[in-house]
Amino acid sequence: MSINTKYEFTGETQVVVGRTLRRIRAVRSFGNVEAGDLGGWIEKEDNLSYYEDCWVYDAACVYGNARVCGNAQVWGNALVCGNAQVWGNALVCDNAQVYGKARVCDNAQVYGNARVYSKARVY
């Protein structure tokens, strides 16, 4: 088991569809994130990998069994939930939603008001 040296929970919470999400803060610098930068909102540590440069920014939310890893970025008001996965150099932003068993990977970009769901794959 690894120890999370990438981010910590700030103590701020918000409830989204009955789930308590917690705001994150970087504890070390990586990619374009500086130590001390506030991030977005996740439900649990399993939602955001400790490795590489992935990050959840702004008001973006990740919860359920969803996972963000690799160098992926989720920002704006984006939502990643259910069993969705975002990885590689993927970007999910603006008001986009990725949910169900959807996968967004490689260099894919999902933005605007896009919805990716069910078993859809974007890569």
C-alpha positions in Angstrom: 0.0 0.0 0.0 1.4 3.4 -0.9 1.2 6.6 1.1 -0.5 9.6 -0.5 2.2 12.3 -0.8 0.4 14.1 -3.6 -2.7 15.7 -2.0 -4.6 16.1 1.2 -8.2 16.9 2.1 -8.8 20.5 3.2 -11.7 19.8 5.5 -14.2 21.5 3.1 -17.1 19.3 2.1 -20.1 19.5 -0.2 -22.9 17.1 -0.8 -23.6 16.1 -4.4 -26.4 13.6 -5.2 -26.3 12.4 -1.6 -22.5 11.8 -1.6 -20.1 13.9 0.6 -17.3 15.2 -1.5 -14.1 16.7 -0.1 -11.9 19.4 -1.5 -8.3 18.5 -2.2 -5.1 20.5 -1.9 -1.7 19.6 -3.4 1.0 18.8 -0.8 3.8 18.8 -3.4 4.4 20.4 -6.8 3.9 18.3 -10.0 3.0 19.1 -13.6 1.4 22.5 -13.6 0.2 22.2 -10.0 2.1 23.9 -7.2 2.2 22.7 -3.6 -0.6 24.4 -1.7 -2.9 24.8 -4.8 -6.5 24.0 -4.1 -8.0 21.3 -6.3 -11.6 20.2 -7.0 -13.8 17.7 -5.2 -13.4 13.9 -4.7 -15.3 11.4 -2.6 -12.4 9.2 -1.6 -8.7 8.7 -2.3 -9.4 5.9 -4.8 -10.9 8.6 -7.1 -7.6 10.3 -7.8 -4.3 8.5 -8.3 -1.2 9.4 -6.3 1.0 8.8 -9.3 1.9 10.9 -12.4 0.4 14.3 -12.9 -3.4 13.7 -12.9 -5.4 16.3 -11.1 -9.0 17.5 -10.4 -9.3 21.3 -10.6 -11.8 24.0 -9.8 -15.4 23.0 -9.1 -15.0 19.6 -10.9 -16.3 16.5 -9.0 -15.2 12.9 -9.1 -17.1 10.3 -7.0 -18.4 6.8 -6.8 -16.0 4.2 -8.2 -14.8 6.7 -10.8 -11.0 7.0 -11.2 -8.7 9.7 -12.6 -5.1 8.6 -13.3 -2.1 9.0 -15.5 -1.7 12.6 -16.6 -5.5 13.2 -17.0 -7.1 16.5 -16.0 -10.7 17.2 -14.9 -11.6 20.8 -14.5 -14.3 23.5 -14.7 -17.7 22.1 -13.6 -16.9 18.7 -15.1 -18.3 15.6 -13.4 -16.8 12.0 -13.5 -18.8 9.4 -11.6 -20.1 5.9 -11.5 -17.5 3.5 -12.7 -16.0 5.9 -15.2 -12.3 6.1 -15.8 -10.3 9.0 -17.2 -6.6 8.4 -17.9 -3.6 9.0 -20.1 -3.4 12.6 -21.2 -7.2 12.9 -21.4 -9.0 16.1 -20.6 -12.6 16.4 -19.2 -13.7 20.0 -18.7 -16.3 22.8 -18.8 -19.7 21.2 -18.0 -18.9 17.8 -19.5 -20.0 14.6 -17.7 -18.4 11.1 -17.9 -20.3 8.4 -16.1 -21.5 4.8 -16.1 -18.7 2.5 -17.3 -17.4 5.1 -19.8 -13.7 5.5 -20.5 -11.9 8.6 -21.7 -8.2 8.0 -22.4 -5.1 8.7 -24.4 -5.2 12.3 -25.7 -9.0 12.6 -25.8 -10.8 15.8 -24.9 -14.4 15.9 -23.7 -15.7 19.4 -23.1 -18.6 21.9 -23.4 -21.8 20.2 -22.4 -20.8 16.8 -23.7 -22.0 13.6 -22.0 -20.1 10.3 -22.3 -21.8 7.4 -20.5 -22.8 3.7 -20.5 -19.9 1.7 -22.0 -18.7 4.5 -24.4 -15.0 4.8 -25.1 -13.4 8.0 -26.2 -9.7 7.9 -27.1 
